Amino acid sequence: MIAVRYRKLRVGSEWFSIPTNVSRVTSEKFNGWQVRFKAAPEHNAFFSDSKYGGVQPAFDAATAHAEKHRPVYDCKCKPDAGVTLVDRVTPEGIRFHFVVHGVHRKQAPVHIRVGVLGKFRRKDFDAAERKALKLRQKRVADRAREIQLARRA
C-alpha cells in the first residue's frame, strides 16, 4: 500500500491537508482537484470545483476517491522473500530450520524445523521449504485483506 503523507495547501482563505496523490489544478479555464496514481494500471480522475459546487466539496470527493482507489501493491520481490534458511551448530550436529518473518512489526516470526544435517532426507527439506513459502504467502494475503477491510470501514 502507498504510504499516505499529507501536505498543507492554502486555497483562497482555506487551508487543506492534502494526501498523497491528490493535487490542486488551477488554470484560466478550470479549477479542481486531481487524483493520480502512476502505478500500473495508471489511474487519473479530476474533480472540478464548478461541478461539485465549490472547493471544499470537490476536495472531499477527491480524497474519498483517492482512499477508495489507492492501490495495494503486491510484493515485487523474489518468491522466497521473507523466508530465511538458518543453520545452527548444536552438540548433535548442524541443525537447519526455516524462519518465516512477519509481514508487519507485531507479527512474530515462525520457525519450521527441518532437522539435523545427515539425519533428514532431501524430500523432508523440500517439504519444509514448501510449508514455509506457503505460510509466507498466506501471511501476505491476510495482511492485504486486512488493509482492504480497513479501507472500507
N, C-alpha and C positions, 0 to 999 in steps of 0.2 A: 504494500500500500504506500502511496505517496505520503511523505511527511508533510503535514499541513503547518505552514508558518503563516503568520499574519503580519501585515504592514499597515501603517496608518496613512490615510489619504484624505485631504480636505477637498470637498466639492461644495462650492459656494460657502455657506456658513456651517455646514455639517461636516463632522469627522466620521470616517468609515474605517473599520478594521477589516481589511481585505485579505481573504485567504489565498493560499497558493492557487495558481491557475485561473484567477479572476482578475481582470484588468479593466480599467476605465478607458473608453474610446470617446474622444471629443473631436468633432470636426464641424465645418460650416453646415453640412447637410444633415448630420445625425449625431446624437449623443446616446451613450448607453454603456452597458457592461458586457464584456466578452468573457466567455468561459472557453478555455482551450487546453486540451491535453495532447501532447505531441507523441504519446506512446501509440504503438500500433494496436488497433486502428485509430488513426488520428480523429479527434472529436472537437468540433467547434460549435458554439452557439452564441447568438447575440441577443441581448435583452435591451430593447430600446426604451428610453425614458418616456417618449410620447405614447408608445403602445401600452406601457404598464402604468401610466398616469403619474409619473414623477421619478425622481432619482431613487428615493428610498424603496418604493415597491419594485422597481426594476432590479435594484441591488438584492433585495430579499429573494426574488425569483432566481437570480443568477447564482447566489450562494446555495440555495436549495438544489438547483440543477447540478452544481458542482459536486455537492455531497452525494447526490444520487448516482452520478456517473463517474465518480473518481475511481480509476482502475485499481484493482488489486493485482499486483504483479506476481507471477509465478517465479520461483527461484530459477534464475538463469545461470545455474552453475552445474557442476558435474552431478550425475545422479547419486553419487555416494557422498555428497556434501552433507556434513552434519553427522557422519558416521566415521569413527576412528578405530583402527585396529591397535590394540595395546598389548605389548608383551611385558611380562614381569618375571624376574628371576625369583624363584622360590626354592626351598630345600628339596622339593620333589622334582624340580626341573623348571623349564621355561613355560609359564602359563600364558595362554592367549585369551583375550576377550574383546568384544566389540563394545564401544561406548556410543550410544545414540544420544546426541546432545539435544537439549531443549530448544524449542522454537522461539521462546521468549525467556526472559531472565528468571521468572518464577518457576519455570518448569525444570525439574531436576533431571540430570542425565540417567539413562538406564544402561546397565551393564548386562551384556549377553555373553555368557561363558561359552568358550569353545573347548578348552581342555589343556592338558599338558603336552608339550611337544613330544612326539613319538608314541603317544598313547591315544591319539584320535585319528580317525580316517579323513581323507580329503572330503568325502561326502558330508561328514559332520561339520567340517569347516564351512563348506558351501551352504549348508542348511542354516547355520548360524548367521552367515553373511546375508542370506536372503531374508531371514527373520528381522535382522537389524535394519535393512533397507526398507522393508515393508512397514516397520514401525515408524521410521522416519517419515515416509510418505504419508502415513496416517496422521502423524502429528502436524505436518504442514497443512494437510487438507482440513483438519479440525480447526486449526488456527485461522485459515482463510474463511471457514464457515462462521467462526466467532466474529470476525471482522464484519462480514456481510450482515449478520444478525444485529450487531451493534449499530451499524449504519442505518438499518431500517427502523430502529427504535427511536 
